[in-house]
Amino acid sequence: MRRWRWLLLAALVLVTGCGPEYQVLHPAGPVGRTELRLIILSAILIGIVVIPVLVLLFYIVWRYRDKPDNHAPYKPEWSESKWLEVVWWGVPIVIIGILGFYTGQTTFALTKPPESDVKPLTIDVTSLDWKWLFEYPDQGIATVNYCEIPTGVPVQFVLTSDAPMNSFWVPQLGGQEYTMPGMAMRLWLQADRPGTYYGHGANFTGKGFAHMQFHVIATSQNKFDQWVARVKQTAPPLTKAGYQRLKQPSVMGRAAYSSFPKGLFNATIWAEGGRYMDGMLDMPGMSESTEPEGGAATGGTAAGAHPAGQSSASQHAAAGMKMAMGHGE
């Protein structure tokens, strides 16, 4: 009876790990749900190995304990067992194969929009010390430390950094993606229901790291449009000088801007070298965010998107110089 009490207590302790404070286990969108299924599959496959090993450990310790009346067989000449070797090598190999297959399948699936029949929303995200800047290239507005998105719409977060490397993470919506100076990374997320979802930088970046949190506010399409119109009417513009002040190491609350300098996001990327993930510039909403102030699109300067007759090096150099000059004005 006492043994069952201990087992029940252990089960209760484990169940407490499924509470609402563990946001990864309570996804609010298709990306988060897909990743949760992979987490559950991984836990089951790991349990197939871990649980029998622990059971055998306790059994062996108990069965072969040093005790005068212990009649367990003693075989000092025993050296090997082909059957046991097949088990302890074969089972892990099969598990790794299954886990690798589904992990690869899921990883490649998440590089595409969760919904193919809905026009996605693009948000350019720049991690700063110690704050997050969100730019809406199609809407022409920007926010700091929060963003709003419509429910049921795939959101393409294009990520870079104008500070030390960080990691963008909204636990209830999906996994994290790194933000790196001179690179644009992409993360697809989507919220299926209205709510405010917590986000945080998942990479240590100095003394203000604990304050690098933000919120993703999911609302209906109608409320999202009203919010965009309100920001355009009431918020001040973000100027180049204002951005230079914003990027300085500091901690601040929320802010909104009715406009931002054209080509700001692309200039930030090119100032540190400039590279986009393959195929990013072909996605809806990317052309505006990668257009420099001069008006010439730099879509051809992305990795893997070079016009015929122009080399990658020359194209990168020309675009990089142009954007760096625009960035420094």
C-alpha positions in Angstrom: 0.0 0.0 0.0 2.8 2.4 0.9 4.4 1.7 -2.5 1.3 2.8 -4.3 1.2 6.0 -2.3 4.7 6.9 -3.4 3.8 6.2 -7.1 0.7 8.4 -6.8 2.7 11.2 -5.3 5.3 10.9 -8.1 2.5 11.1 -10.7 1.1 14.2 -9.1 4.5 15.9 -9.1 4.9 15.1 -12.8 1.4 16.3 -13.7 2.1 19.7 -12.2 4.5 20.3 -15.1 1.4 20.5 -17.4 0.1 23.7 -15.8 -0.8 26.9 -17.9 2.5 28.5 -16.9 4.3 26.1 -19.2 3.2 27.9 -22.3 4.8 25.5 -24.8 2.3 22.9 -23.8 -0.6 25.2 -24.5 -0.2 26.3 -28.2 -2.5 28.8 -29.7 -1.7 28.3 -33.4 -0.9 25.6 -36.0 2.8 26.0 -35.7 2.8 25.6 -31.9 0.5 22.6 -32.2 2.8 20.9 -34.8 5.8 21.4 -32.5 3.9 20.1 -29.5 3.1 16.9 -31.4 6.8 16.5 -32.1 7.6 17.1 -28.4 5.1 14.5 -27.4 6.5 12.0 -30.0 10.0 12.7 -28.7 9.0 12.1 -25.1 7.2 8.8 -25.9 10.3 7.5 -27.9 12.6 8.6 -25.1 10.4 6.9 -22.6 10.7 3.6 -24.5 14.4 3.6 -23.6 14.5 5.5 -20.3 11.6 3.7 -18.5 12.9 0.1 -19.1 16.4 1.1 -18.2 15.3 2.6 -14.9 13.1 -0.5 -14.1 16.0 -2.8 -14.9 18.3 -0.7 -12.8 16.2 -1.0 -9.7 15.5 -4.7 -10.4 19.2 -5.5 -10.7 20.1 -3.6 -7.6 17.4 -5.4 -5.7 17.8 -8.9 -7.2 21.6 -9.0 -6.9 22.1 -7.2 -3.7 24.7 -8.5 -1.3 22.7 -10.6 1.2 23.4 -13.9 2.9 20.2 -15.6 1.7 20.3 -14.2 -1.8 20.2 -17.2 -4.3 20.6 -15.1 -7.5 22.6 -17.0 -10.1 26.3 -16.1 -10.1 28.1 -16.5 -13.5 31.6 -15.1 -13.4 32.5 -16.6 -16.8 29.6 -14.9 -18.6 30.8 -12.4 -21.2 28.3 -11.6 -23.8 24.8 -12.1 -25.2 24.0 -11.6 -28.9 20.3 -11.2 -28.1 20.9 -8.4 -25.6 23.3 -6.6 -27.9 20.7 -6.7 -30.7 18.2 -5.1 -28.2 20.3 -2.3 -26.8 21.7 -1.4 -30.2 18.7 -2.0 -32.4 16.1 -0.2 -30.3 18.0 3.1 -30.1 18.8 3.0 -33.8 15.1 2.5 -34.7 14.1 5.3 -32.3 16.7 7.7 -33.8 15.5 6.8 -37.3 11.8 7.5 -36.4 12.6 10.7 -34.6 15.0 11.9 -37.3 12.4 11.3 -40.0 9.5 13.2 -38.3 11.8 16.0 -37.1 13.1 16.6 -40.6 9.6 16.4 -42.0 8.3 18.9 -39.4 11.2 21.2 -39.8 10.8 21.6 -43.6 7.0 21.9 -43.3 7.4 24.8 -40.9 9.4 26.8 -43.4 6.1 27.4 -45.3 3.1 29.4 -44.4 0.6 27.6 -42.1 -2.2 28.5 -44.4 -1.7 28.6 -48.2 -5.0 30.2 -49.2 -4.7 33.4 -47.0 -2.5 36.3 -47.8 0.3 36.5 -45.2 1.2 39.5 -43.1 4.9 40.5 -43.1 6.5 42.0 -40.0 10.2 43.0 -40.0 11.7 42.5 -36.5 14.9 44.0 -35.3 16.4 43.0 -31.9 18.1 45.9 -30.2 19.7 46.5 -26.7 17.3 45.8 -24.9 14.1 46.1 -26.9 12.3 44.8 -30.0 11.4 46.9 -33.0 8.5 45.7 -35.2 8.1 47.3 -38.7 5.0 46.7 -40.8 6.2 47.3 -44.4 2.8 47.0 -46.0 1.0 49.1 -43.4 3.9 51.6 -43.0 3.8 51.7 -39.2 6.2 50.4 -36.5 6.0 49.5 -32.8 8.4 48.7 -29.9 8.1 45.8 -27.6 4.7 44.7 -28.9 3.0 43.9 -32.2 -0.6 43.2 -33.2 -1.6 40.5 -35.7 -5.0 39.3 -37.1 -6.1 35.9 -36.1 -6.2 33.2 -38.7 -3.6 34.9 -40.9 -0.1 33.5 -41.4 2.6 36.0 -40.2 6.0 36.1 -41.7 8.4 37.5 -39.1 11.6 38.6 -40.9 14.3 38.8 -38.2 17.6 40.6 -37.9 19.6 42.3 -35.2 21.2 45.7 -34.8 22.8 44.5 -31.5 24.3 41.3 -30.2 22.8 38.1 -31.5 19.5 37.2 -29.9 16.6 34.7 -30.4 13.0 35.6 -31.0 10.5 33.3 -29.2 6.7 33.4 -28.7 6.2 30.0 -26.8 2.5 29.6 -27.4 2.7 30.4 -31.2 5.9 28.4 -32.1 9.5 27.8 -31.7 12.4 30.3 -31.7 14.5 31.7 -34.4 17.8 33.5 -34.1 18.3 37.2 -34.9 21.8 37.9 -36.2 23.5 41.1 -37.5 23.8 41.2 -41.2 21.3 38.4 -41.8 17.5 38.1 -42.3 15.9 35.0 -40.9 12.3 34.0 -41.4 9.8 32.5 -38.9 6.2 31.6 -39.8 3.7 31.9 -36.9 -0.1 32.1 -36.7 -2.6 32.7 -33.9 -6.0 30.9 -34.2 -7.7 32.7 -31.4 -7.6 36.3 -29.9 -5.3 36.8 -27.0 -2.1 38.4 -25.8 0.9 36.1 -26.1 4.1 36.5 -24.2 7.4 36.7 -26.1 11.0 37.0 -25.0 14.6 37.0 -26.2 15.9 33.5 -25.6 19.6 34.4 -26.0 21.5 36.2 -23.2 22.6 39.7 -24.3 23.8 41.5 -21.2 22.5 43.3 -18.2 19.2 44.3 -19.8 18.4 40.8 -21.1 15.7 40.2 -18.5 13.7 43.1 -19.9 13.8 41.9 -23.5 10.2 40.8 -23.4 7.3 41.7 -25.8 3.7 40.7 -26.4 2.0 39.6 -29.6 -1.6 40.7 -29.5 -3.9 38.7 -31.7 -7.3 40.3 -32.7 -9.8 40.0 -35.5 -9.0 41.4 -38.9 -11.4 44.3 -38.3 -9.8 45.3 -35.0 -6.4 45.0 -36.5 -7.3 47.4 -39.3 -8.7 49.8 -36.8 -5.5 49.6 -34.7 -3.4 50.3 -37.8 -5.5 53.4 -38.7 -5.3 54.6 -35.1 -1.5 54.3 -35.0 -1.3 56.2 -38.3 -3.4 59.0 -36.9 -2.1 59.4 -33.4 1.5 58.1 -33.2 4.6 60.2 -34.0 6.9 59.2 -36.9 10.1 57.3 -36.4 13.0 59.3 -38.0 16.5 58.2 -38.7 17.7 60.2 -35.7 15.0 58.6 -33.6 16.2 55.2 -34.7 19.8 56.0 -33.8 18.6 57.0 -30.3 16.3 53.9 -30.1 19.2 51.5 -30.9 21.3 52.7 -28.0 21.4 50.3 -25.0 18.4 51.1 -22.8 15.3 49.6 -21.4 11.9 51.0 -22.3 8.2 50.2 -22.4 5.9 50.1 -25.4 5.9 52.6 -28.3 4.2 53.1 -31.6 5.2 55.1 -34.7 3.0 56.2 -37.6 5.8 55.8 -40.1 9.5 54.8 -40.4 12.3 55.6 -42.8 12.0 53.8 -46.1 14.5 51.0 -46.4 15.4 51.1 -42.7 15.2 47.3 -42.2 17.2 46.5 -45.3 19.8 49.2 -44.5 20.2 47.6 -41.0 21.0 44.2 -42.6 23.4 45.6 -45.3 25.3 47.6 -42.7 26.6 44.3 -41.3 27.1 42.4 -44.6 23.6 41.6 -45.8 22.2 38.2 -46.6 18.6 36.9 -46.9 17.5 33.3 -46.6 16.9 31.7 -50.1 13.5 32.4 -51.5 12.6 35.1 -48.9 12.3 38.0 -51.4 9.7 36.1 -53.5 7.3 36.0 -50.5 4.4 38.5 -50.4 5.3 41.7 -48.5 9.0 41.4 -48.9 9.5 43.8 -51.9 8.7 46.9 -50.0 10.8 46.1 -46.9 13.9 45.4 -49.1 13.6 48.5 -51.3 16.2 51.2 -50.6 15.4 54.9 -50.5 16.6 55.5 -54.0 13.7 53.3 -55.2 15.6 50.5 -56.8 14.6 47.2 -55.5 17.4 45.1 -54.0 15.6 41.8 -54.3 18.2 40.5 -56.7 20.9 41.0 -54.1 19.6 38.2 -51.9 21.5 34.9 -51.7 20.3 32.6 -54.4 18.5 35.4 -56.4 21.1 36.9 -58.8 20.0 38.3 -62.2 21.6 36.7 -65.3 24.9 38.3 -66.3 25.6 39.9 -62.9 27.9 38.1 -60.4 26.9 37.6 -56.8 29.9 39.5 -55.5 29.4 42.6 -57.6 25.7 42.7 -56.9 26.2 42.3 -53.2 28.9 45.0 -53.2 26.7 47.5 -55.1 23.7 46.9 -53.0 25.7 46.9 -49.8 27.3 50.2 -50.6 24.1 51.8 -51.5 22.2 50.7 -48.4 25.1 51.5 -46.1 25.2 55.0 -47.5 21.5 55.4 -47.0 21.8 53.9 -43.5 24.3 56.5 -42.4 22.5 59.6 -43.6 
